[in-house]
Amino acid sequence: MATSTGGARPTGGSPATGGSAATGGKATGGTPATGGTPATGGMIGTSCGAGTSTSSDVVLDLSSVQQKISGFGASTAWAGTTMSTADADTLWSTTTGAGLSLHRIRIDPTTSTSTSAGELGNAKLAVARGVTVWATPWTPPAADKSNNNTVMGTLTNGQDFASKLATFVTNMKNQGVPIYAVSSQNEPDANVTYESCSYTGATLASFVGTYMGAAIHGVGAKVMTPETQNWCGFPSFFSALQANTAAWGYTISLRPTNTGAAPVLIQRLRRLARNSGKRKFTTPMPPLMTAWVALYGSRR
């Protein structure tokens, strides 16, 4: 009789109705399901820095600084229109958005003294939200190049180009957009079919040391270089820059593109940049392929 109607297992036993597993045990009142440490009350969910780590935890030691990050950002190069204020808040607001703190714009090669109307509007929105703006030329004006074209060719009139870049900085400042830094050239080692200019490490260092550095520093901005296409092309440009005393002195930030190299090479070049005493800007930074990151300092 106990087994068929009143026994422990079918109706009155612990497992079926009154037992700890079915209703009063771990299934509803036990630690893992609702009241336990991992689910709701554990140190990972509600507290910072409490408890003891286990072998599977990732532990951050906030007192041991390995590198300083001054910010993350984005580029509106080639933007045809000015974004909405709502989109600007999404990008740059530190309370309602992503809180990006760096903004990159393109220098228009038509004169190399301005940017597009759309990008000017975007830059103003960025500045209004406390963002640092910097600029890059994809090419010098065609008249300053060997092929009289905005695609490929080499720079032949460095003095004129440097003067125009300085005028760009002044023009932007007069329109409410202070320029933190100007890059010497977008991807000087690239072979492409869009706006571009070809340099070697030596010719780029010569341009920076002889013309650009003094012109840009003279209007209160800084020089970013060499902005190579990828990490693989960075060492030769870095060596030439370092060998040119004037160019090295004017350069505040090294800016290789963080793609196209094995992780071991990337780490080696990061150490090289860090040991040089220069800041390092890089783009894009996988897996955040739209982000720009600058090392040394912090906005938030």
Long-range contacts (C-beta under 8 A, 24 or more apart in sequence): 67-274, 67-295, 67-296, 68-295, 68-296, 68-297, 68-298, 69-293, 69-294, 69-295, 69-296, 69-297, 69-298, 70-101, 70-102, 70-279, 70-294, 70-295, 70-296, 70-297, 70-298, 70-299, 71-100, 71-101, 71-102, 71-132, 71-293, 71-294, 71-297, 71-298, 71-299, 72-98, 72-100, 72-101, 72-102, 72-288, 72-291, 72-292, 72-293, 73-100, 73-101, 73-102, 73-103, 73-104, 73-131, 73-132, 73-291, 73-292, 73-293, 73-294, 74-100, 74-102, 74-103, 74-104, 74-290, 74-291, 74-292, 75-103, 75-104, 75-105, 75-106, 75-283, 75-290, 75-292, 76-103, 76-104, 76-105, 76-118, 76-119, 76-122, 76-123, 77-104, 77-105, 77-106, 77-119, 77-136, 77-138, 78-106, 79-116, 79-118, 79-119, 79-122, 80-116, 80-118, 81-118, 81-121, 82-117, 82-118, 82-120, 82-121, 82-122, 82-125, 83-121, 83-122, 83-125, 85-125, 88-122, 88-125, 88-126, 88-128, 88-129, 89-129, 91-126, 92-125, 92-126, 92-129, 92-130, 92-131, 93-129, 94-130, 94-299, 94-300, 99-299, 99-300, 100-131, 100-291, 101-130, 101-131, 101-132, 101-299, 101-300, 102-131, 102-132, 102-134, 102-292, 102-294, 103-131, 103-132, 103-133, 103-134, 104-133, 104-134, 104-135, 104-136, 104-283, 104-292, 105-133, 105-134, 105-135, 105-136, 106-135, 106-136, 106-137, 106-138, 107-135, 107-136, 107-137, 107-138, 107-165, 107-168, 107-182, 109-137, 109-138, 109-139, 109-140, 109-141, 109-142, 109-150, 109-195, 110-141, 111-141, 111-164, 112-137, 112-140, 112-141, 112-161, 112-164, 112-165, 112-167, 112-168, 113-164, 113-167, 113-168, 113-171, 114-168, 114-171, 114-172, 115-168, 115-172, 120-172, 120-175, 120-177, 123-172, 123-177, 124-175, 124-176, 124-177, 127-176, 127-177, 127-178, 130-299, 132-180, 133-172, 133-177, 133-178, 133-179, 133-180, 134-179, 134-180, 134-181, 134-182, 134-183, 134-224, 135-168, 135-169, 135-172, 135-179, 135-181, 135-182, 135-183, 136-182, 136-183, 136-185, 136-186, 136-224, 136-227, 137-165, 137-182, 137-183, 137-184, 137-185, 137-186, 138-186, 138-194, 138-195, 138-196, 138-197, 139-185, 139-195, 139-196, 139-197, 140-164, 140-197, 145-197, 150-195, 150-196, 151-192, 151-193, 151-194, 151-195, 151-196, 152-191, 152-192, 152-196, 152-197, 152-198, 153-197, 153-198, 154-197, 154-198, 154-199, 154-203, 155-197, 155-199, 155-203, 155-207, 158-206, 158-207, 158-210, 158-211, 158-212, 159-211, 161-207, 161-211, 161-212, 162-207, 162-211, 162-212, 162-214, 162-215, 162-216, 163-215, 165-212, 165-215, 165-216, 166-215, 166-216, 166-218, 166-219, 169-216, 169-219, 169-220, 169-221, 170-219, 173-219, 173-220, 179-221, 180-221, 180-222, 181-221, 181-222, 181-223, 181-224, 181-252, 181-253, 182-212, 182-216, 182-221, 182-222, 182-223, 182-224, 183-223, 183-224, 183-225, 183-227, 183-255, 184-208, 184-212, 184-223, 184-224, 184-225, 184-226, 184-227, 185-225, 185-226, 185-227, 186-227, 187-227, 187-228, 187-229, 187-257, 188-226, 188-227, 188-228, 188-237, 189-228, 189-229, 189-233, 189-237, 190-229, 200-236, 200-240, 201-226, 201-236, 201-237, 201-238, 201-239, 201-240, 201-241, 202-240, 204-237, 204-240, 204-241, 205-237, 205-240, 205-241, 205-243, 205-244, 205-247, 206-244, 206-247, 208-241, 208-244, 208-246, 208-247, 208-250, 208-251, 209-244, 209-245, 209-246, 209-247, 209-248, 209-250, 210-246, 212-250, 213-246, 213-247, 213-249, 213-250, 213-251, 214-250, 216-250, 217-250, 222-252, 222-253, 223-250, 223-251, 223-252, 223-253, 224-251, 224-252, 224-253, 224-254, 224-255, 224-281, 225-251, 225-253, 225-254, 225-255, 226-254, 226-255, 226-256, 227-255, 227-256, 227-257, 228-256, 228-257, 229-257, 229-260, 230-256, 230-257, 230-258, 230-259, 230-260, 230-261, 231-256, 231-257, 231-258, 231-259, 231-260, 231-261, 231-265, 231-266, 231-269, 232-260, 232-261, 232-265, 234-269, 235-269, 235-272, 238-269, 238-272, 238-273, 238-276, 242-276, 251-278, 252-278, 252-279, 253-278, 253-279, 253-280, 253-281, 253-294, 254-278, 254-279, 254-280, 254-281, 255-280, 255-281, 255-282, 255-283, 256-280, 256-282, 257-282, 257-283, 257-284, 258-282, 258-283, 258-284, 258-285, 258-286, 259-284, 259-286
